[in-house]
Amino acid sequence: MTRITVAKGDGIGPEIMDATLDIIKAAGAQIEIDEIEVGEKVYLSGNTSGIANQSWDIIRKNKIFLKAPITTPQGGGYKSLNVTTRKFLGLYSNVRPCMSLHPFVETKHPNMDIVIVRENEEDLYAGIEHQQTDEVVQCLKIISRPGCEKIVRYAFEYAKVYGRKKVTCFTKDNIMKQSDGLFHQVFDEIAAEYPEIENEHWIIDIGAAKMSDTPEVFDVIVTLNLYGDVLSDIAAQIAGSVGLAGSANIGEECAMFEAIHGSAPRRAGQNLANPSGLLQGAIMMLNHIGQTDVAEKVQNAWLKTIEEGIHTYDIFKEGISKQKIGTQEFAKAVIANLGQQPNLLKAVSYAKETALHLPKYVKKPAAKKELVGVDIFVHWNGTDPNELAEKVQQLNRENIKLSMITNRGIKVWPDGFSETFCTDHWRCRFKPVSTHTIPKEAIIGLLTDAHQRNIDTIKTENLYEFDGKPSFSLGQGQ
């Protein structure tokens, strides 16, 4: 018997959660439930995180969290509970299977069967943003080696356990050579440990286009947080419906399972909602806790129900569907099919041992780290880079001099183009002249001089080499 935490959420959440629990209990799920309140009511009570401290205690104690969709009120500084839960509990892997149910659910891709494994904690979703000038806002893209290694290894282990043949990496490392480049590098390193599984890499833009057009050429896709968020919704939609997709959020200790759709408050309380997305999340939960026989029974009964044309309004289509029914009736139909298998759709057979063997991250030996320059970012309202260069060159020292100015990543001094549009946010790069490195005290001196000369410095970025390799963007033309 496994004790789990359940949150019925907002909008259609309570209806689809009741239907889901009825189905898995009827199938023999060995679970005990602790129910907590999260979402809109908690937000509006004055709790900006949408969850009470005692609820956190229950989730952390039980380790397994089955959550229905919630509503986050607009404005007011309310935080996304999904993002908060993933980060606080270390749920680094978001897993979203997307499979077509042709011909019973309309799709242009009848042979689609992919799983998107999305990094879940970092990237732009770190949410570190600053307004730095009147015209420029910055969002930091945080990519770590531990984050890359954990998610890539998860993807290969998932493929190994579930009999998948190929893992594809999506990045944009032709542009973001440091951040996305690290993800691609780690993918190549770990792929070498799984020679029995095919691996490949696609640039995200053409890869997304290929997935939208020919999804059957992909099997398991592993990618960074933002790309994975977009791709998984696209994949679910082209497979047939976002409303049919479930999601697992897996960490080293805890796991959360949910539907990928929202709370749909306009449909609440009308016995209309399709519980399939949350049910798919619950099936993933059952596999995760080792109740694979129950998961298998529920999935096959669900496939049988879809195959029989017993559909809720969102996927009902004349000529394909046989009966339009509500939430409760759909749950009863699935329960009636427990123990049966589909005739045309592919029945599932889950391995009895589906635990993924994921070693904890081990820190690598520290590299040789050398400070070889500094980027000083300046707020300046002028438009002529040559004028700014004259002003900033006053900061030059005997062994440290201004080498470049960029605006929005484009070099504008020296030898810039007059046609380049510039904002009020300028990156001024200082490099050593006769030595290879600079002391950190030199940066303090540059900033002190800038302050005395009324140069508005807004941030700095130290430029490092690790084991002799420049580990910073060089700027266009450098």
C-alpha positions, 0 to 999 in steps of 0.5 A: 500500500502506497500513501499518496498526496492528492490535490483536486485543484480548481475548475474541472479539477475536482471532477476529473480527479474523482473520475481518475481515482474511481478508475484506478481504485476499481483496477486495484490500485493499492493507495491511501490518500491524503488530500490537500488544498492548493490553488485559487482558494489558497491564493485568494486567502492571501498566500501568494504561493498557493499552498500552505506550509502543512501541505508541503509537509504532507507532500514531502512525507508521502513523496508521491503527489497526484495533482489536478489543474489549478487556477493562478489568479492574474496579477497580484504577485501570485507565483506559479505553483507548478514551477514552485513545486518542481523547483522546491522538490527537485523535480528535474525531469518532466516526462510527456508521452504523446501518442496518436489514437488514430483512427479513433481520435482525429490526427494528421499523424497516425503513427506518432508515438514520442516521449518528450523528456524536458529539463524542469528546473533551470534555463530561462525558467529560473525566473531571474530578470532585471530591468537595467536601463530605460529600454532593456530588460534582462532574463538570465538563462541558467544552464548547469552541468548537473542539470544537463547530466541528470536530464540527459541520463534520465532520457537514456535510462527511460529509453532503455527501460521502456524499449525505445530505440532512439534519443534525440537532443534539441538545442540552439547551440549554433547561437547559444554556444555556451549554454545550449552548447553545454547541453549538447556536449553533455548529451554526446558524452552520455550517449556514448555510454548507451551504444545500443540506443541510437542518438542524434541532435537537431537544432530546435527550429528545424527539429520542431518543424520536423516534429510537427510535420513528421513526428514518427521519425522521433522516439524520445526527445530530450531538451531544455526547459523552454523548448520542452515546454513548447514542444510538448504542447505542440506534440500533444496537440498534433497527436490528437488533443492536449486534453489527452496528455498526462505528465510526470515530474520526477525528482531524486526523492519526490514525484508529481503527476498531472494532466498538461491542460489547465483548469478550464473554469468555463467547463467546471461543474457541468460533467463535461470534462475529459479526465483522460489527461489526469488519468494518463498522469495517474497511470505514469504514477502507478508505474513509478510506484511499481504497480505496473499490473494496475497501470497496464490494466487501466491503460488498456481499458482506456484504449478499449474505451477510446476504440469503442467510440465512447468519447467526451465532447472535446474529442467527439466527432461525427462518423468516428465517435459512437457516443458522447458522454460526460465525465462520470459516464466516461469513468464508468465506461473505462471501469467496465472495460477493465481486464479487456484489451483494445483490438486495433490500438496497440495494447500496452505491456509494462515491464514489472521492473520499471525503476530507472537506475539514476546515480546521483550527480558526482562533481567533476574535478575543478578546472584551471580558472583564469580571469582574462577580462571583464565586460562592464555594462553601461547605461548611456542614452547617446546613439554614437558608439564612437562617442561612448568609446571616447568616454569609456576609454578614459578608464583605460589603464596601462595593462587593461584597455577597452577592446570592444563595445557591443549593443544587443550582442552586436559589435558597434565599436571599433569598426561598427556600422552606422546602420546598426540600431542601438539601445541605451544598454552597452557592453564594454569589454576590457582585456589585458594588453601585455599579460594574459590575466588580470587581478580582480582588484583591477575590476574594482578600480575600473568601476571606481573610476567609472563612478568618479567620471559619472559613467553609469555602470549597471553590471559586470561579467567576469571573463574566464578561461577554464583549462585554457578555453575561453568560456564567454561569448566573443561577440559578433566579429570577434 
